[in-house]
Amino acid sequence: VPSGLTMALALALALPSVALENGLARTPPMGWLAWERFRCNVDCRADPHNCISERLFIEMADRLAEDGWRELGYQYINIDDCWSAKQRDAMGRLVPDPERFPSGIKALADYVHAKGLKLGIYGDLGKYTCGGYPGTTLDYVKQDAQTFADWGVDMLKLDGCYSSEEEQTKGYPEMARALNATGRPIVYSCSWPAYQGGLPPKVNYTILAEICNLWRNYDDIQDSWDSVLSVLDWFFTNQDVLQPAAGPGHWNDPDMLIIGNFGLSYEQSRSQMALWTVMAAPLLMSTDLRTMSPSAKEILQNRLMIQINQDPLGIQGRRIVKEKSHIEVFLRPLSQAASALVFFSRRTDMPFLYTTSLAKLHFPEDAVYEVQDVYSGKVISGLKTEDNFSVVINPSGVVMWYLRPTTLPVQ
C-alpha cells in the first residue's frame, strides 16, 4: 500500500497543471488586505486614521516595507470594497472616491511599487459591489480590466454580490481573458465558488483552476475563534474535493488571517497560522500593522512557517487523524521528501499529552527523521518511524513539526 505521502504526491502529479496562463502565484500570495479589520469605514472626518483612504494604504505599505514583512514575502497591499466613487465618470470608467483617494490609484500604485511591494484592488461582477459601490457588469469587464492595468494594479479580487449565476458563469472567465489581454501580470482572485456553495456539481474545480489564481470557496471570516473553526471544518470535511484542486498558480482561499486583532487568543492565533500554512492558503493579513502586538508579529513572521507555506511543490495538506480525545492531526507533503505535521487540540480543559508514532501516521517504514518544532525551534534528531513520541498540546492550540528525512528506506 503506498504511504499517505506517496499517494499525495501521485495525486498531485496526476492533476492537470493548467493554471490561468499568467505564470503568477506559483506559491500562495502573501500580503495584507483591508477588509476584515477595516471593512467599509468611509468616515474620514470622524476616523481619519482607520477609514478606507489612500492614507491607510500608504501607512500599511510603510509598515510592510519597514517592519520586516516584505523580506519574508508579504508583498501585496490589497484594497477591498468601498474605495470607489459612487458613480463612474463621463467615459464610464471606475474612479476612486476623490476625497479619500485624492492622488488617484495610479499614484498609490507607484508609491507601493517604489517600496518594492504590489497593489491589489477589488471589483464585483454585478450591478453593485457588496458595499453598494459601482459593480463590473458584463459590458464593463474589458474596460475595468484595462483601467486596473493602466493604474498599475497587480492583483484583482472579483466579488459576486448582485450578480446572477449566468452572469458569473460568463463573467469570471471573461475577466480572466480581459486581464490577460491587458498584457499586465495581474493575479486573479475569484469569489465565484463561494456564491455557488463551493462544491461539485455546481463548482467545477478543474475549470476553475484554469481561470483563477485563487478563489474564495466559503464564508467571509470574522474576528472570532468560532469563525476560524467553521472555515476549518468546512475545508477539511470537504478535503477530498478541495485538496486536489490546489497547486502552483491556483489556490483555495480560506480567507484572511485575523491574527493581531481582537477575537483570537495567543494559542488560537498560533493555530490559525499553522492550519492556514498546512492548507497552502494565501497569507493575507487583515489587521492593523501599526499597532500590532509583538506576540502577533512573532507568529506572522515565523520564517520556517512561511517557508512551509511557500513550499514550491504547492500540495495542500489534509487532516489524517481525528481522535475521540478531540485531537486532530494534519499532514502536508513538502519538497525534498520533507513534510509538515500539525497536532491540533479542540479541547477546552487543559494541555493534553498526545502520544503516537510516525508509523501510525503512515510514514514510510524504516525511515529516520530530523524534526524541528516550528514554533519553539527545538530539534529532535534520529526519530524513527516506529518510535513512539508525545507532544503536549494546549487547549485550542497546536504543536507544529517540520520533518526532514535523514535516512530513507531502501525502495
C-alpha positions in Angstrom: 0.0 0.0 0.0 1.5 3.4 -0.9 2.0 5.7 2.1 -0.1 8.8 2.5 2.9 10.8 1.3 3.4 8.9 -2.0 -0.3 8.9 -2.6 -0.5 12.7 -2.1 2.4 13.0 -4.5 0.9 10.7 -7.0 -2.4 12.7 -6.8 -0.6 15.9 -7.3 1.3 14.7 -10.3 -1.8 13.2 -11.9 -3.6 16.5 -11.9 -3.5 18.8 -14.9 -1.1 21.6 -14.2 -3.1 24.1 -16.2 -3.4 27.3 -14.3 -4.5 30.7 -15.7 -1.7 31.1 -18.1 -0.2 34.2 -16.5 2.6 32.4 -14.7 1.6 34.1 -11.4 1.0 32.9 -7.8 3.3 29.9 -8.2 3.2 29.9 -4.4 0.3 31.2 -2.3 0.2 35.1 -2.4 1.2 36.9 0.8 0.4 40.3 2.0 -2.2 42.5 3.6 -5.9 43.0 2.9 -8.1 45.7 4.3 -11.5 44.0 4.6 -11.8 42.1 7.9 -10.1 44.8 10.1 -11.3 48.0 8.3 -14.4 46.9 6.4 -16.3 49.8 4.8 -15.3 52.5 7.1 -15.6 55.6 4.9 -16.0 58.2 7.6 -12.7 60.0 7.2 -13.9 63.1 9.1 -14.6 61.2 12.3 -12.0 58.5 11.9 -9.2 59.7 9.5 -6.8 57.1 11.0 -8.8 54.0 10.1 -11.1 54.9 7.1 -10.6 53.4 3.7 -8.4 56.0 2.2 -5.0 56.4 0.4 -3.5 57.3 3.8 -4.4 53.9 5.3 -2.8 52.0 2.4 0.3 54.3 2.4 0.7 53.7 6.1 0.3 49.9 5.7 2.8 49.9 2.8 5.3 51.7 5.0 4.8 49.1 7.7 5.2 46.1 5.2 8.4 47.8 3.9 9.9 48.9 7.2 9.0 46.2 9.7 10.5 43.1 8.1 7.3 41.9 6.3 8.4 42.5 2.7 11.7 40.4 3.1 9.6 37.5 4.3 7.4 37.6 1.2 4.4 39.7 2.4 4.3 41.8 -0.7 0.7 42.6 -1.6 -1.2 45.6 -0.2 -4.8 44.9 -1.2 -7.6 47.4 -1.3 -11.0 45.9 -0.7 -14.6 47.2 -1.2 -15.7 50.9 -0.8 -12.7 52.5 -2.5 -14.5 54.0 -5.5 -16.8 57.0 -6.1 -20.5 56.2 -6.1 -20.6 56.8 -9.9 -18.5 56.0 -12.9 -17.0 59.1 -14.8 -18.3 60.5 -18.1 -16.3 57.9 -20.0 -17.9 55.1 -18.0 -14.7 54.4 -16.0 -14.4 53.5 -12.4 -12.9 56.3 -10.4 -11.6 56.3 -6.8 -13.5 58.5 -4.2 -12.0 61.9 -4.8 -12.0 62.9 -1.1 -10.5 59.7 0.2 -8.1 59.0 -2.7 -7.2 62.5 -3.9 -4.0 61.4 -5.6 -5.7 58.5 -7.5 -5.0 54.8 -7.6 -2.1 55.1 -10.1 -0.2 57.4 -7.7 -0.9 54.9 -4.9 0.4 52.0 -7.0 3.5 54.0 -7.9 4.1 54.6 -4.2 3.6 50.9 -3.3 5.9 49.8 -6.2 8.6 52.2 -5.1 8.6 50.3 -1.7 9.2 47.0 -3.5 5.5 46.0 -2.9 2.5 45.2 -5.1 -1.0 46.7 -5.1 -4.3 44.8 -5.2 -7.8 46.1 -5.9 -11.3 45.0 -5.5 -14.2 44.7 -8.0 -17.5 42.9 -8.1 -19.1 41.1 -11.0 -22.6 42.6 -10.5 -24.7 45.7 -10.6 -23.1 46.9 -7.3 -20.3 45.8 -5.1 -21.3 44.2 -1.8 -20.9 47.6 -0.2 -23.1 49.3 -2.7 -20.5 50.9 -5.0 -20.5 50.6 -8.8 -20.0 47.0 -9.9 -18.5 45.5 -13.1 -21.4 44.3 -15.1 -20.6 42.2 -18.2 -20.5 45.2 -20.5 -17.7 46.8 -18.3 -15.4 43.7 -17.9 -12.9 44.7 -20.6 -12.9 48.4 -19.7 -12.4 47.8 -16.0 -9.6 45.2 -16.6 -7.9 47.9 -18.8 -8.4 50.6 -16.1 -6.8 48.4 -13.4 -3.9 47.6 -15.8 -3.4 51.3 -16.6 -3.3 52.1 -12.9 -0.6 49.5 -12.3 -2.6 47.1 -10.3 -1.0 43.7 -9.5 -4.0 41.7 -8.1 -7.7 41.8 -8.6 -10.2 40.3 -6.2 -13.5 39.9 -8.0 -16.6 39.5 -5.8 -20.0 38.3 -6.8 -22.7 40.3 -5.0 -25.7 41.4 -7.0 -24.9 39.1 -9.9 -26.8 36.0 -11.3 -25.5 32.5 -11.7 -25.5 33.1 -15.5 -23.5 36.4 -15.2 -21.0 34.6 -13.0 -20.6 31.7 -15.4 -19.9 34.1 -18.2 -18.2 36.9 -16.3 -15.5 35.2 -14.3 -13.8 33.5 -17.3 -14.3 36.7 -19.3 -12.4 38.8 -16.7 -9.6 36.2 -16.8 -9.3 36.7 -20.6 -9.6 40.5 -20.2 -6.8 40.7 -17.6 -4.5 38.6 -19.8 -5.3 40.7 -22.8 -4.0 43.9 -21.0 -0.5 42.4 -21.0 0.0 43.3 -17.4 0.6 40.5 -14.9 -2.4 40.6 -12.6 -3.1 37.9 -10.0 -6.8 37.0 -10.3 -8.7 36.1 -7.1 -12.3 34.9 -7.7 -15.2 34.7 -5.3 -17.1 32.6 -7.8 -17.3 29.2 -5.9 -18.3 30.9 -2.7 -21.5 32.1 -4.4 -22.2 28.6 -5.8 -21.9 26.7 -2.4 -18.2 25.8 -3.0 -18.8 22.1 -4.0 -19.5 20.0 -7.1 -21.5 19.5 -9.1 -22.2 23.3 -9.1 -18.4 24.1 -8.8 -16.0 22.5 -11.3 -12.6 22.8 -9.8 -10.8 21.6 -12.9 -12.2 24.5 -14.9 -11.8 27.0 -12.0 -8.1 26.2 -11.8 -7.7 27.2 -15.4 -9.4 30.5 -14.9 -8.4 31.9 -11.5 -5.1 32.0 -9.4 -7.0 31.8 -6.1 -10.6 31.6 -5.2 -12.9 32.1 -2.2 -14.9 28.9 -1.6 -16.6 29.6 1.6 -18.0 32.3 4.0 -16.2 35.5 5.0 -14.0 35.1 8.0 -15.0 37.2 11.1 -12.9 38.2 14.1 -13.7 35.1 16.2 -12.5 31.6 17.0 -15.9 30.3 16.1 -15.5 31.7 12.6 -12.0 30.2 12.2 -13.3 26.8 13.3 -16.2 27.0 10.9 -13.8 27.7 8.0 -11.6 24.8 9.2 -14.5 22.4 9.5 -15.8 23.1 6.0 -12.4 22.9 4.3 -11.4 19.6 6.0 -14.8 18.0 5.8 -14.6 18.6 2.1 -10.9 18.0 1.7 -11.3 15.1 -0.8 -12.8 17.6 -3.3 -10.8 20.7 -2.4 -7.3 19.4 -1.8 -6.6 18.1 -5.3 -7.8 21.5 -6.8 -4.9 23.4 -5.3 -1.4 23.8 -6.7 1.1 26.3 -8.1 -0.9 29.1 -9.8 -4.3 28.0 -8.4 -5.1 28.0 -4.7 -8.1 27.5 -2.4 -8.5 30.7 -0.3 -9.9 30.1 3.2 -9.8 33.9 3.7 -7.8 36.3 5.7 -5.5 35.9 8.7 -7.1 37.7 11.7 -4.1 37.3 13.9 -3.3 40.6 15.7 -7.0 41.6 16.0 -9.4 41.2 18.9 -11.0 37.8 18.6 -8.2 35.2 19.0 -6.2 34.2 22.0 -2.4 33.6 21.7 -2.9 29.9 21.2 -5.7 30.3 18.7 -3.6 32.8 16.7 -0.8 30.2 16.5 -3.4 27.6 15.4 -4.8 29.8 12.6 -1.3 30.4 11.3 -0.3 26.7 11.4 -3.5 25.4 9.9 -3.6 28.0 7.1 0.0 27.1 6.3 -0.8 23.4 6.1 -3.7 24.3 3.8 -1.3 26.0 1.4 -3.5 29.1 1.9 -2.7 32.6 0.8 -1.3 34.5 3.8 -3.3 37.8 3.6 -3.3 39.5 7.0 -6.2 41.8 7.8 -5.0 43.6 10.9 -3.6 47.0 12.0 0.1 46.6 11.3 0.7 50.0 13.0 -0.3 48.8 16.5 0.3 45.0 16.3 1.5 43.3 19.5 5.0 41.7 19.5 3.5 38.2 20.0 1.2 38.5 17.0 4.1 39.8 14.9 6.2 36.9 16.0 3.6 34.3 14.9 3.1 36.0 11.5 6.9 36.4 10.9 7.9 32.9 11.7 10.4 32.1 9.0 10.1 28.3 9.0 6.3 28.6 8.9 6.5 30.9 5.8 9.0 28.5 4.2 6.5 25.7 4.6 3.6 27.8 3.4 5.6 28.8 0.3 6.8 25.3 -0.5 7.4 25.0 -4.3 5.5 21.7 -4.6 2.3 23.5 -3.6 0.5 20.5 -2.3 -2.4 21.3 0.0 -2.4 19.3 3.3 -5.0 17.0 4.7 -6.5 16.0 8.0 -5.3 12.5 8.6 -6.4 11.8 12.1 -9.5 12.8 14.2 -9.3 11.3 17.7 -12.1 10.8 20.2 -10.0 12.9 22.5 -10.6 15.9 20.3 -7.0 15.9 18.9 -6.6 16.2 15.2 -3.5 15.7 13.0 -2.9 17.3 9.7 -0.2 16.5 7.2 1.3 18.5 4.3 3.8 16.8 2.0 6.7 19.2 1.1 9.5 19.2 -1.5 12.6 17.1 -0.9 10.6 14.4 0.9 10.0 16.7 3.9 6.6 17.2 5.5 4.8 19.3 8.0 2.6 17.9 10.7 0.2 19.9 12.8 -1.2 18.4 16.1 -4.3 20.5 16.9 -6.4 20.4 20.1 -10.1 21.2 20.2 -10.1 20.6 23.9 -11.1 23.4 26.2 -9.9 22.0 29.5 -6.2 21.7 29.9 -3.0 20.9 28.0 -3.2 17.3 26.6 -0.4 14.8 26.3 -0.8 13.1 22.9 1.2 10.0 22.1 1.6 8.5 18.7 4.3 7.4 16.2 5.1 8.3 12.6 4.2 4.7 11.7 0.6 5.3 13.0 0.6 8.4 10.7 1.5 6.2 7.7 5.1 7.5 7.2 7.3 5.1 5.3 8.8 2.2 7.3 12.4 2.2 8.4 12.9 5.9 7.7 14.7 8.3 10.2 13.8 12.0 10.5 15.1 15.2 12.0 12.2 17.1 13.4 12.0 20.8 14.1 9.3 22.3 16.2 8.1 25.2 14.1 7.2 27.5 17.0 9.8 26.6 19.7 12.7 25.8 17.2 13.5 22.7 19.3 15.1 19.9 17.2 14.7 16.2 17.7 17.3 14.1 15.8 17.0 10.5 14.8 13.3 10.0 15.1 12.5 6.6 13.6 9.1 5.8 12.0 8.3 3.2 14.7 9.3 5.3 17.7 6.5 6.5 20.0 6.6 10.1 20.8 4.5 12.5 22.8 3.5 16.2 22.3 1.7 18.5 24.8 -1.0 20.5 23.0 -2.6 23.4 24.7 -6.4 24.0 24.5 -7.3 25.3 21.1 -3.6 25.3 20.3 -1.2 23.4 18.1 2.2 21.8 18.0 3.7 22.0 14.5 6.6 19.9 13.2 8.8 20.2 10.2 10.2 16.8 9.3 13.2 16.1 7.1 14.3 12.5 6.3 17.9 11.9 7.2 17.7 8.2 6.2 15.1 7.0 3.7 14.2 3.3 3.5 15.7 1.3 0.6 13.0 1.3 -2.2 
